[in-house]
Amino acid sequence: MIDQATRAAPARPTALRRAAPALLGYAAVRALGLLTLAVWSAARGKSAYTLLTARWDSLWYARVAGGGYGYEVRLANGDVHSDLAFFPLLPWLERLPAAVGALSYADAGFAVSLLASLAAAWGIFAVVEHVYDRRRPLSEGGAGTGGGRAGLFAVLLWAALPVGIVQSMAYSESLFTALAAWSLYCVLTGRWVGAGALALAAGLTRPVGLAVVAAVWAAAVVSFVRERDLLGRDGGLLGRDGDPPGDDGVSSGRDRGSFVRNGSAPGPHGARSTPHTPASAPRSPVRRVLGMLLAPLGAAGYVLWVGRRTGDGLFGYFHVQAGWRNGFDGGYAFARFVAAQLTSFPAALAGLGLIAGVGLLVWLYVVGVRQRQPLPLLVYSGVVTALALCASSYFGSKPRLLLPAFPLLLPLAAALARARVSRSALVTGALALVSALYGAFWLNGSGPP
């Protein structure tokens, strides 16, 4: 009878089939944004495709792809804008289709961004599904009908961000978010070598690759510490309440934290712990160590290469960024910018909006901490947010720099997953429409510097 029951059980859908609704929803939201941009641009006599592929950073990436590094612009005030500020992975990928004559560098950048945005959406879905455990119904503390539903709304929210149009530009944000999301997924599922390799690639994509490295290292270090503690009790095999060490190496069972207020506590994956279950011996740390060693090689390698090329050693890359007036001042310049907006009207409205936006980011992060999100997600989103808000860069770029911080959306996604379908559909539809209109307005105006 057991064999018959096993044969009668429905097969588990593949990862792609589970993610398909989220990917289709993502494509629909971004298609709405691109269609709105095309109509808006045509009304203003502009080319939507040019706005997506041949302005601002897109031009710098295409120039690096076509001629390598070495181009710089000297401004009248003495600043030097060097292409060494742009990390190399996107230009490398732009060269692949251009090498066979299929696409121009700008076209290739656009294609890479579109494909990477879909990979990012899938990665976000995989992370959120894993965190909230798609098999746990609402009555047992899961998000709505399961993690898959929460993952769907996380992807839709990410697509419908006010600056979501950047996901469809020949920029590096989509590529970076894809690498970061899948690296975090690998950490959560104990695939340490994959996590380190993807973190390496993320470090070759954007300076904020440091956030992915920090997440991998934080999870690995905590796993070593907890594994050492577990070895010292219960015969070296079982943790508190008899739980074995988790596959992700972060923790297990009730040690992993809870996403619910009452009832039995799931782990960061949303999976319920199994008390008093015998465990096998802890896994070999070799893969974990290898993942840790791989993670920083991308960012560190590029920074060191820039230092050698400029002759400024370890500080070469920071000198390049200084030429762009980029740096880290703890948020002092941003605070002064916001304060300056409050001194006149109607600029004060923008200042109040900025304060509200920063408050929302802080609130979402605090909610994530209180809900005990997995440590890698908290570290990653915390570093991304801190680097975006505390950098003395172009203030108009900050919304774009926050785009990869998708774990901040988890509390909102879980709330939508618990709500009625009609209400959730109305909210996401409205957000998608606002995002499409704002993206078209933004890109036809000041746009992302």
N, C-alpha and C positions, 0 to 999 in steps of 0.2 A: 504494500500500500504506500509505503514511503516513496518507492521508485515511481509509482503512478502519479503521486501528488507532485513529485519533483518534475516529471515530464509535463504535467498539466499547467505548471506555473508559467506565467507569461515571461518571455525573455526580456531582460533589462534593455531598454533602449540604448543605443550607442551614444557616445558623448556628443556627436554632431547632431543627432536627431533630438536630443534633449535641448541643445542650444539653438536649434533651428528657429523656433518662434522668436527668440530674442534677436537673432541675427536678421530675420525678416523685418522685425519691428525697427531695428536699428537702421536698416537700409531704407525703410519707408520714411523715417524721420529725417535722415540726411538727404534723401531725394527731395523731400519737401523744401528743405533749406536751399538746395542747389537750384530748384525750380524757381523759388522766390527770388534768389539772387539773380538768375538769368533775366527774369521779367523786370526787376528793379533796375538792373544795369542797362538793359536795352532802352528803358524809358529815359535814362540819363545819357544815352549815347556812349556807353562804355561796354567793354568786353568782359563778361563774367569770367571767362576762361583766363584772360590776362590777369585779372585780379587774383585768381587762384594760383597761378603758376609763375608769374613774372613780375612780382613786386616784393620789396623788402627782403626778408631772409631767403626767399625762394631764389632770388638772383644770386645771392652769395653762394648758396649751395650749388647751383648750376655752374657757376664760374669755377668753383673748386673741382667739380666733377670734370669739367672740360679742360682745365689747364693746370690743375694741381694748386698747391698752396704758394703764396708769395705775393698776392695782390693786396694792396692797401690804399686807403684814401686819406689824405692829409687835409684836415679842415682848417678854416681860417683862424679858429681859436687855438690852434696847435694840437688838437686831438688827432690821434691816428687810429683809424678804423682798419684793422687787419683781419684778413679772412682766417687767421689762425684761431680766432674766437669760436669758429664753427667746427664742431666735432665731425669726424670723417665718415661715419658709417652710412649716413644717407647719401653723400656724394659717391661713395663706393657703389652703392646699390643703383644709383642713377646711371652709372657707367655701363652696367651689364646690358640693358636693352640698347643703349646708344652704341655700344661696341659693335653690334651686328647691324647697325643702321636702321633699326626698327623704329626708334623714337628719338626725339631730341632730348636733351638733358632735362628741360622743363617738363616735357611730356612724361618722361620716366619718373621724375619726382612726383608728379600728380598720380601716376599709376601706383607707385610705391605707397603713397599716402592712403589711397583708397583701399588697397589690399591690407595695409597695416592697420587701418581703422577697423576693418572687419575682424582681423586677428585680435585686436585690442578688445573689441566687443565680446568676442568669444572668451578671451582670457578673463575679462571681468565677470562674465556669467559663470565661468568655471570656479572662480574664487568664491563668489557669493553663494553659489549652489553648495559648494563644499562647506562653507562656514555655517550655513543655516540648515543643512541636511534636508534634501528634498523629500526624504521619506518620513519626516516627522510632521504630522498634522498639527493644526492650530491648537487642538485640545491638549496636545502633549508638549506645547511650548514652542513649536516650530513657527516659521513665518508664513502665515496664510496656509496654503495647501502644501507648502514645502519650500526647500531652498531654490528649486527651479523657478518658482513664481517670484521670489525675492530677487533672484538673478535676472529675470526678465525685466523687472522694474529698475534695477540698478543700471542695466544697459540702456534702457529708454531714457532714464534721467541723465546719464552721461551724454547720450546723443543730443538731448534737448537743452544742454547747458547754454547760457546766453552767448558764449563764444564758441559754440559747437561747430561753427563753420570752419574753424581752424583745422578740425579733423579731416576736412576735405581739401586742404591746401597743400602745396608742395613744401610743407614744413616738417619738422622732425618730431612733433608732439605725438602723432598717432603711432609712429614707429617706436618711440620710447615707451609709450603706455602699453603697447603690445608686449614688448620685452619685459617690462616691469611686472605686468599682470601675470604672465606665465612663469616668471621667476618666483613670484610670491606663491603661485599655485604649487610649484615644485617644492618650495619650502614647506608648505602646509601638508603636502603628501609624502614628505620624506625623500624626495628625489634631489639629493644635495648636489650632485655633480651637474645635473641640469640647471638647478637654481644658480650655481656659480657661473656656469657658461652663459646663461641668459643675462646675469648681472654684468658679466664682462662685456657683452654686446651692448647693454644699456649704457655702460660707462663710456662706450665709443660713440654714443649717440647725442647725449646732452650732459652738461655739467652736473645736473641733478641726478645723474646716475649714482652719485654718492648715497642717495636715499635707498636704492636697491641694495647696494653693498652693505649699508648699515643694517637693513632688515635681515639679510642673510647672516651676517655676523652676530647680531643680537640673538636670533633664534638658535644659532649653533652654540654660542657660549652658554645660553640658558640651558640648552639640552645637555651639555657636558656637566654643568653644575648639578642639575637635577638627577642626571644619571649617576653621578658620583654619590649623591645623597641616597638614592635608591639602593645602591650597592651596599650601603652601610646599614640597612635595615631590612627586615623580613627575608633574611637569607640572601640578600643581594638581588632578589628577583622582583618583588612586589612593592608597589608604592603604597601611599595612603589608601585605606579602604580596600587594599588588595589589588589595586589597579596596576597593570604592567606599564612600562614606559611606552609612550605613544610612538607610532610609526614616524611621525614628523620630528621626533626627537625633542619637541618643545615640552610636552608634558602629556599626561594621560588622564582619562576619566575626570573625576571631580577636580583634580589639580589643574585642568586645562581652562577652567572658567566657564561661566554660564551666560547664555543669551536670554535666559528667562528669569522671572522673579520668584516663581514658585515651582514646586515639583522637582523631579530629578533633573540634574544639570547635565546638559550636553557639553561636549568639548567645543573647541573653536570651530570644528568642522560641523557642529550641530549634531554629532553622533553621540548617542547615549553611552555612558561608561558601563562596563560590565564588571561589577564588584566580585571580588573573590574568585577571579579567574586565573588559573596558573599562567605564568608567563615564561617565555623562553629567555635565554640569556640575552643581555643587551647586544645590539648589533655592533659590528666592528665600526670604529670611528673613522676609518680610512676615507670613506667617501665623504663624510662630513668635513673632514680636514681638507680634502681636495677641493670641495665646493668653496670653502672659505678662502683657499689660496687663489682659486680662479677668479672669484668675484671682483676684487679690486684691480685686476690686471689691465682692463680696458681703459678706465679713467686714468689710472696711474701711468700707464704706458704713454698715453697721448700727452698728458701734462709734462712728463719727462722729455718726450720728443720735442715739444714746443720749447722747453727750456734749453735744450741742446741747440735747436735751430736758431733761437734768438740770441744765444750766448749768455742768457741770464740765469741759467741753472734752474733750481727748484722754483724760483719766483718768476720765470719767464712767462708762463701762462697768465699769472695774475697781473703782470705788466701789460700784457695784451688786453686783458679785460679792463684795466684802468684806462686804456686809450678809448674805450667805448663808454667810459664813466660808469662802469659796472663794478660793484664791490659789495662787501658785507659790512654793514654798519649797525646791525641790530635793530633796524627799522627806524633809525633816527631821521633819515632823509624822507622816508615815507610819512612819518608823523608830522614833519614840518610841512610837507606838501598838503596833507589833509587839513592841518591847522590853517594854512594860507587860504584854503577854499572857504573857510568859515568866516572870513573877514568881509565878504561882500555878497550881495544877492544879484543874480540867482545862483552864483557859484556855491553858496552855502548849501543848497540842496544837494549838489554833487558831493560835498564834504560829508553831509549827514548820511548820504547813501553809502559812501565808502566806510564810514564808521559802522553802519548797520551790516554791511557785507562782512567786515572783519569780525564783528560780533557773532554773525551766523556761522562763520568758519570755526571760531572758538567753541561755540555751543555744540556744533556737530561733532567736533573732536572729543569734547567732554562727554557727550552722550555715548560715543564709541567706547571711551574708557569705562564709563559706568556700566555699559552692557558687556564689558570684558571681551572686546574683540581680541582675536589672536595677536600676540605680541608683534609678529612681523608686519601686520597691517598697521598697527599703531605707530611703530617706528617709521615705516615708510611714509605714511601720510603726514606724520609730524615733521619729518625732515623736509619733505616737499613743501609743506605750508610755511615752515620757518624760512627756508631759502627764498621763497617767493616774496613773503612779506617783509623780510629783514634785509633784502638786497637793495642797494642804492642804484637800481637800474631804471630804465624807462618805466614810469609809473603806469603808462597805458598798457604795458606788457604784462602786468601782474595777473590779470584774469587768465591770460593765455598760459602763464607759467604755472598756474594752479590746475590746469586741465588734467594732468596725470594723477591728481590726488583723489582718485575714484573711491577709496575706502571711506571718505567722508560722506558719501552718498548712502552707505549701508543703512543707517537708521531710517532715512526717508524711504528707501526701497522696501524695508521691512514693514513700515507703516502702510505703504500702498498695497503691499501683498496681503495685509490683514483686512484692508477695507473692501467694501463691495466692489464688484467688477465695474459697475456703471460709474461709480465715483472715481475709481482709479483711472478708468479710461478717459473720463472728462478732465481730470487733472493733467495726465500725461499729454493728452491732445492739446490742451491749452498751452502747456509749456512748450510743446513742439512748435506751435504756431508763433508764439512769442519769440522763440529762438530763431525761427526762420526769418521773421521780420527784422529782428534786431541784427542778425548776421548780415542781411542784405544792406541795411542802413549803415552798419559799422564798416563793412568792407568798401562801400562806395564813399565813405567819408574818411575819417582818420585811419581806421583799420588797425591791424596789429603791427606795431613797429618791430 
